[in-house]
């Protein structure tokens, strides 16, 4: 079944939320703001106690739901550090950001620097994220941020002029933040948990060369590990939802009990008349009550 989604269709209050939804404070490649309404249709049929997201990125679904209890994780330590600083030191973070001018010189200086303190690392991360060209986050092979300055509207509408940081801090109050591999994060999922996985993948090559083009982002071995982890988590009673590339090999690998094909217009082309439709899969693994799958305690970690 395929559903075509309207990018602008966003609800103001979400099923299962405890407070009004919040706009994510980060721009993130592959972000799923456009997909939130479809995800909510699936979630509204289930009850959950703890929300888990092992590929956090911009956290669009988390901020839409605003759950009281959540475990948010990612392998990107700078990303998780930024979330921690927003959660715990929002006022100080804003005090550091507001004096910074939005211009090429400041941007280049922050892009080249390597701050040591967690707070200054978060200041750099947020500034670059919100003022980079296209709001892109991209590292080269040496792990260096290499996106040029955005200019234009990014010089007049920076993040810290709005309430996004403080509202995000409130949403993160009940969140545990971890820097771990997704397999470790999923090993703790159990009955009463809602898990949303949005791994890094490209949909630009839905057919020819799929594996070749994705190997640098999220390898086929990673896909295999994710498939096993999702089936195991569902076997322990968790509801697991996965966004993934629209490709037959991916569907065959995950073999989910339920799947939906969703389509949206790509925004990569500046000329709207030439934008094409992009398909993606949603895999749903309902809780399997009565499964005797053992819970894996290895690799359990605690928030710092």
C-alpha positions, 0 to 999 in steps of 0.5 A: 500500500502506498500513501502520498503525504503532504509535507505541510500537513502537521498536527498541533497535538499528537496522540500519546503526547503529554504536552503540545508538540515542539518544533525540533531545534536542529535541521538534520539531513533525512529528518522526518518532520514530513512523516510525523502524521503517518507515524502518529496514525500507527502509534495511536493504536498502541499504548506505551510507557517509554519512548526509544529512539536509537537514531536521534538526529533531529528528533522530529517524532520525539518532539511531536510526542513529547513523552514523559519517559524516553531514551534517546541515543545516537552514535554521534557524540557531538549530537548527543552532547548538544542535546544534553547541553540544551536539556541541562544548560539552556539559559547558559547556552543561549547567553553564549549564542546570542552575542555571536554575529551571523557572518562569514568570518564568525562561521569560518572561525567556528568551523575551524576551531575545536572547543574542549568544553561540552558547552562550547562544543554545543555552541559551535554545533548549534551555530554551524547547524543553523547557519550552514548552507541548506542547514546541512550537517556533513563531515569529511573523511577526517571527521571535519565539518565541511559545509560552507556558510549559508548566508541569505535568510540564515543571517536574519533568522538565527535559532536563538531569536526564538523559543526553540531552545527553551521549549526543547529543554522542557521537552527533554526533561524526562529524557535519558541521553546516550551515545551508543550504537543502535544495537546496544540501544535496542537491546534494552527495548521491552514490553511497554516500549515504543521504538522508532528507528530512522537509520541513515540511508539514501533514497536517491538510488532506489534501484540500481546501485542501492547497496553501493551508494549506501555503504558509506552511510549505513552498510548492508551489515548494519541493515542486517544488525538492525533487522535482527535487533528489531525482530528481537525487540518486538519479541520482547514485547516492544512496538518497533517502527522503522523508516527505511529505503524503498528497495526490494532487498531491504523489504526482504531482509526485514520481512516485517509483519506490516509495511507501508510505502510512503511518497513525498516530493523531493526538495533537493531540486530548487526548481519545484517543477523538476522535483520528483516523488521519493518513495520510502518504506515504513516497517511495523513490528507489533509487540509479540505477546507470549514470545519467550525471547530472552532479554539481552543485558549485555552492553547496558549503559548509563547516562552521564 
